[in-house]
Amino acid sequence: MVYLLAEWGMGDTDTGNRNYAVPTSESFRRTEHLDHDSDEVDLLPLTNQVGGHTRLMVLNPSTICKPLNFRELDFYQNIQEQDITNFVPKYKGKLSNLSSEK
């Protein structure tokens, strides 16, 4: 699950010298989107998480990623045309986590 955050998100008012998700393939850097299964990005831990969910990850200054179950995914995919969208984080899509040993 991918959420849209406020400008710097989660109470953080300064970006500091953070290095957010870094593309690990040259094709991603050129096209700015993932076309192939081999394209990867690195996610960083959300450093100011205080509790609740399992570890949240940061994709970029305006996007966090969190684990979710099928019911939660169904909820976010089906509320996009309803009035409740003003009260929930913006759903930006889903990412697959495929670990690879190198």
Helices and strands as residue ranges (DSSP letters): E 2-4, H 26-31, E 44-45, E 57-60, E 63-65, H 70-78, G 83-87
